Amino acid sequence: MNPLSASRSVTLRLKFPNKIGMLGKITSAVGQAGGDIEAIDIVNTENGLILRDLTFKTRNIRHLKEIKKALAQLSDVELIHTSDRTFLLHLGGKIEIKNRIPLKTRDDLSRAYTPGVARICTAIHKDPSKAFTLTIKKNSVLIVSDGSAVLGLGNIGPEAAMPVMEGKAMLFKEFGGVDAYPICLNTQDPKEIIETIERISPGFGGVNLEDISSPRCFEIEATLKKRLKIPVFHDDQHGTAVVVLAALTNAVKVVKKDLSNLKVVVNGIGAAGVAISKILNDYGIKDLIGCDREGIIYPGRRKNMNPIKREFAKFTNKKKVKGTLEDALKGADVFIGVSGPGTLTRKAIKTMGKDPIVFALSNPTPEIMPEEASDIVRVMATGRSDYPNQINNVLAFPGIFRGVLDVRASEINTEMDLAAAHAIASMIQKSELSEDYIIPGVFNRRVAKVVAHDVAKAAIKTGVARREKKAGTGRTGENSTQAESELL
């Protein structure tokens, strides 16, 4: 059964006689039908009738219909209107552009636009690097999607992908102080996507690829990294990988195991699965096995393979194990699922090693629901906010881009990803760690600042920073220095 969710919150406008006992009957009907009432508001009273808005959480459309049916059985209660609060929130979009400076006088206009702006254009023409200090490029990220792999919705196209990209832009601003611009492209041709991003990239300090299906996403990211002089980051790959590594780093402390000696099984070898496996391998975990719909991936397998999976097979499954996911899980310490609902069973978990760690990250329905495995799993994590240990990319990408923009990094490399993972993990003290607390909450405002600090430091150390500033002031969104004010 789906849990009650704020994302399924609705408001019913009801008209009924304004007399004692009526409201009690209504709230009882909603409560008995399983609705979670959040607010009751008076809209109007007239001629012995009252108009009220009743707001409550539901589980899904079917649950809402059940509540409406219960209300319909009450005499003298008329349903006037139904409002889905999530749809209301999205009306007109969720983001906007605002001016940073006032335009109130002729002098303001002459400096912000013509004729003063010509001097700024000339300065950038002579030295293109000045675009980082004299335009929005210094704090801007391009969010690009083709709508081919949106959340759990699949290939829904560019228009339908826009609400997700707007939400992503909100997260960039809220947690990293980064101005992000959602661009959804009406093409799913890798060459056209690459060329489009390359042509519009001059106005941005970084590129965040989002919800682009595998295996095309690998080609697009790899080509753009070669062509562009600004960081390119596919969040579905690297953001997920960073947060998974952070959570696993803390999970092994709870079960008192050595990270480098773990046997890890990754189920779902798409964008996220490949990136997770690579970062774990880079961190020193060598006993990795990947599985897809056809079972274990191994060198020489022919069925359902592609260049990405063949490359994947080269650095995983050193013992060349063959068989099913169940075969792979025998004696495993960790299961990481980025596949689909219901793909992990209790029977398979019972064959894992002592104190198994399960990261069931399929959204919205995990590979196995936590309540189905709580008695046999030591540490459990999902991608959902209604269970402990939520693996959420918002812990990574705002701080990562804040860090790279602060030092004008030309790329995001493995060392920077590892630094971000270490920073996230470090937010929880050893004394605080428990089975239900291995990763900080998404609203922990310190996370992005610490991630930005460590990522910027790693960028300087690895020589990809183009601005030698003291990394990580801890003031999210603050890029200005005295040197930048001395422009001429």
N, C-alpha and C positions, 0 to 999 in steps of 0.2 A: 504493500500500500504506500502510495506517495505521501510524504509528510506535508503538513500545512505549510504554505509558503507565502511570503510577502509578495513574490512575483505573481501569485495568483490571487491577490487581494482585489476585492470588488466593492462597489458601493451601490446599494439598492435604494432607490427613492420610493418610499411607501406612503400611501394615504390611508388613513383609518380614523375612526371616531376618537375624538379627544376626550377620553374618559379613563378613569382609573382601571388598571388591570390589563389594558390592551397592549401596552409596551411590554409588559411582563410575558404575555402570551407569545408575542413575536420573538423576543430574545430566547425564550425557552425552546421554541420551535427550531430556531437557528442552532442553538447549543446542542439539542438532541440529535440534530442532523450532522453534527460534527464540525460546525463552523466556529472559528475563533474570532469573536467580536472585538474590534479594535476601537471603534468610535460610534457614537450615536449623536446626531446633530439635528436640531430643529431648523427646518427651512421656512415654514409658514404655518399660520393657523387662521382658519376662516370658516364661518358657518358651522361651528361645532366639529370641524375636521382638522386634523393636523397632518402636516407633511414633514416626514423625517427621512434623513439619510442614515442608513445603517451600513457601516463599513466592517468587513470581516475577511479573514484569510480562508482560502479553500485549498483543496488538493489538486483539482483539475476541473475540466469542463463538466464531466459527469457528476462530480461532487456538487458543483454549483446548481446543476439541474435538480439534484435531490433536495437541496435547500429551498429552491424556488417552489418545488412541489409541496414541501412541508408548509411553506407560507401560504400557498394557494388553498390549502385545506382550512385556513382560518377565515371565518366569515367576517365580512366588512373590511378586509385588508386588500388594498389594491396596489399592485406593482406598477409604478409609473415609468420607471426608467432603470436601466442597468448600466453602470459605468465600470469598465475594466481599468483599474488604477495604473497598471503598467502601460496600457495604450495611452492614457491621459498624459503620463510622464513623457512619452515620446512625441506628443503633438508639436509640430514645428521643428523637430530635431532637438538634440540635447546640448549642442554647443553653439557658440557664436564668436565673432571676432570683435574685439574692442580696441579703440585707440589707446595708446599708452601716454600720449601727450595731448594737451588741450588745443583746440583750434577755435580761439575766441576773438582774435584780433588779426588785422592785416599783417602785423609783424610775425605772428605765429604762422600764418599761411605762407609768407615769403620765405621762411626758414624750412618749413616742412615740405613745401612744394616749390613751384617756380617763383623766383629765379634761384633761390639758394640751393635747391636740390641738385642743380647742374654741377656745382662744385663737388658734391659728394660723389656723383656719378663719375666725374673726371678722376677723382682720387682712386676710386675702385678700378677704373680702366687702367690707370698707371700701375696699380698694385692690387691684383685680384684678392689677395689675402685680407685686405681691408673690409671685404664683404662680411667677414666674421664679426667685425666690431661696429660696422655702420649699417647693417641690415638685420632683419629677423633671422638670418641664417645662423647666427650665433646660438640661437635657442630653439631651432625648429627641426622637427622630425617629420618625415613623409611616411604615412601609414598607407601601404598599398595592398589591395586584395583584388582577386578576380572572381571572388565568390564561389570558388570551386570546392572548398572544404570548410564550410562554416560550422563551427561548434559541432553539435551532434546532428546538424541538419543536412550536411552534404553539399552537393552542387546546386545551389539555389540562385546563382547569378549575382551580378554587381549591385543592382538596386536593392535586392533583399539583404545583401551583406552590409549595407550602409549603417543600419542601427548598431551593429556590432562594432564597426570601425569608429563610429561616433563615441560609443562607450569606451573604446580603447583610448581615444583622444582625451576623454575625461580623466581616465586613470593616469595618463602621462602628466596632465596638468596638476591634478590633485596631489599626487604622491611625489612627483619629481620636479614640479615647476617647469615642465617642458611644454612648449607649444607644438602640438601635433596636428597634422592636417590629413583627414581621411580622404583617400582617392581610390575609388573603385573603378576598375577598368573593364570596358566592354569587349574583352578579348581573353581567350584562354590559351593563346598561342605563345609559347615561351619566348620566341624571338621578338614578337611585338611587345610583350610585357617588358623585356629587357631594354628594348630601344626606347620605349615610352619613359621608363624610369630614368634612363640615362639622359634623355633630353630635358626633363624637368628638374633634374637633380641640382643645378647650380644654386637654387634658392634655399637649399636645406643643408643642415649639418649632419644628417643621418637618415637612413632608410630602415623602416621596420616593415618587413614582409609579413603578411598575415593571411591565414586561412587559404593558402594555395596548396592544391592537392599534390600528393607524392605520386610518382617520382619527379614531376616537373619542377617542384620547389627546389630540389637540389641543384639542378642545372641553372635555374634563374639566380639563385643566391651565389653560386660559385662564379658565374660569368660577371655578375655585377661587382663582386668583390675585386675581380681583376681589373675592371674598367673604371670604377669610381674611386675617387680619392677621399671619400667619406665612409663612415662605418655602415655596413649592411648587416642586418640582424634579422633572421627568420625566427620570430618568437616561438612559433609552434615547435621548432626544433630546440633552439638554445635556451630560451627562457624556461621551458619545461625541464630541460636537462639540468640547468643550474639549480632549480628549486628541488628537484628530486635528489641531487647529490647532497644538498644542504640537509634535507630531511633524513637521508640515509646516514649521513655522518653522525647525526645525533641519535638515530635509532639504534645503531650498533653500540653506542655507549650504554643505552638502556639494557640491552641484552648481553653486554660485556663480551663482544666479539671483536676480532681484528678485521678492519675494513678490507685490507689487502688479501685476506684469506677467505673471503666470502665466495660462495657459489650463488650467482645471480641469474635468474631467468627473466628475460624480457619478452612479453607477449604482445605482438603487434609491431611489425618492422616497417613502419611508415616513417614520416618525418620525425615525430617525437621519439619513437623507439630507436631509430638509428642514432640520433643525437644523444639520447640518454646513454646508450651503450658506448659511444665514443668518449663521452666525458668520464664515465666510470673507468674505461680502459686507460685514459690519460691520467686518471687519479691513482692508478695502480691495481685495479681489480682485473685480474686476468681470467678467472673462471666465469666466463660469460656465455650464456646460451640464448639464442634468439629463436622465437617461434612465430609462425604465421598460420593462416588457415590450413596449410598443408602439413603443419607440424614443425619439427626442428629444422633449422637451416644449417646446412653443412656444405663444405667444399665439394663441388661436383654434382650437387642436386640439380635436377633439370626442370622439375615441375614448378610452375609459378615463380620463376626467377626473373630478375632484371639486373642491369648493371649495378644498381645500388646494393641489392641483396648479395650479388656475387662479391662485391667489395667488402660487404659486411661479413661474409663468411671467412674472409682472410684473417680477421683479427679476433674472431670469436670461436667458440666450440673447439678448443684446442684438442679435446679428446675424440672429436669427430663422432659424437653421439648422434644416433638416428632414432626416429620414432615420433611420438606425439608429445603434446604439452605435458601430459601426465608422466611420460617417461623422463622428460627434462627435469621435472620438479622433484624427482626422487633424491632425497638428501640435500636439496637446495636450502640455502639460508634466507633468500630473498626472492619474492615474486614482484615484478613490476609490470602492471598491465596498462597498456595504452591501445586497447583493442576494441572490445565491445561487451555489452552486458551478458552476464551469465556464462562467461567462458571459463571461469574458475569454480571448481567444486570442492566441497568439504573433503571428499574422498582423496582428492589430489593434495590438498593442504596437509592431510594427515601423514602423507609420505615424505613431507619435507623434514629438514633437520630440526633440532631442538630450538625452541623459542623462535618460530618462523616470523618473518617480517613480510607483510603484504601491503603493497601499494596498488590499490585497485582504482585506477585513475580515469577509466572510461566515464564520460559525462553525457547525459545526466544520470544514467544508471551504471553503477560500477560493475566490474567483472564478477564480484560477489558482494552482496550487501553486508555491511559490518555486523549487523545483528545475527546474520547466518553463520558467522565465523568467529564471533567474539570469544568463545570458549576454547578455541584451538589455535588462535593467532595471538602472539605476544604483543606485536605493534602493528596497528592498522592505520592506513592513511587513504584518503580518497580525494577527489577533486571537488567535493561538495562542501558547501558552507554550513550544512546542518549536521555535520559530524566532526569530531575532533580531527586534528592534523590535516587541514586542508592544504593540498599541494596546489598553489595558485601562482600563476606567472606574475601577478601584480607585485609579488615580493621581489622580483628580479628586474624587469625591464625599465621601470621608471628610474631606479637608481643607476642601472648600467648606462642608460643614455645620459642621465645627469652627469655622470662621471666622464664619459667620453666627450660631451660637449664642453665641459669645464676645461679640459686640456686639449680640445680640438684634435682628438685622436683620428687617425686616418683609417683605422680598422678596429674591429673587436676580435681579439685573438684568444687562443685557448687559455693563456695565463690570466687574461681578464675575466673569462668565464669562471675559472677556478677561484679567482679572488672573490667574485661575487657570491659564489656558493659558500665559501668559507665565512664571508661577512654575514650572510643570512644565518648560518648555523651558529655563529658566535653570539647572536642576539639572545640566546637562551643559556643561562648559566648552568653549570653541571649540577648544582644543587636543585635547580628547578625542573630538570629533565624527568619525564615520566612516560609511561606508555601512551598517554593521551596528550602529551605536550612535547613534541619533537621539532616543531616549526613555529615561528612567531605568527601571530594573527595578522591578517591583511591590513588592519587599521593601525598597526604599530607604526607611528610616524617616524620613528628613529631608523627603521630598516633602510629606507631609500637613502638617507644621509650616510649611513655606514657603508652601504654598498657603493655609493658614488665615491666616497673617500678611497676605498680599497681598489676599485676599478681604475680610478684616475692614477693612483699610485702604481698599479701594474702597467698601465699604458706608458707612463714615464719610464719605468724600469725596462720595458721591452722595446723602447725606442720608437713607439708609434704616436707619441704625443707631439703636437706641433706648437704647444704652448707650455713653456717650462714655468708653471706656477706651482705653488705649494698645494699639493693635492688635498681636496676635501676640507674645506673650511667648516663643514657642518651646517652651513646655511644654505638649505636647499633652494635652488633657483637663482642664487646670487653669482653672477659671472663677472661683474664689473671690477676693475682694478684701476688704480691711479694711472697706470701705464696706458690703459685704453682711453682715458680721457685726454691724454696728450697726443692727439692724432696728427697734428701737422708739424 
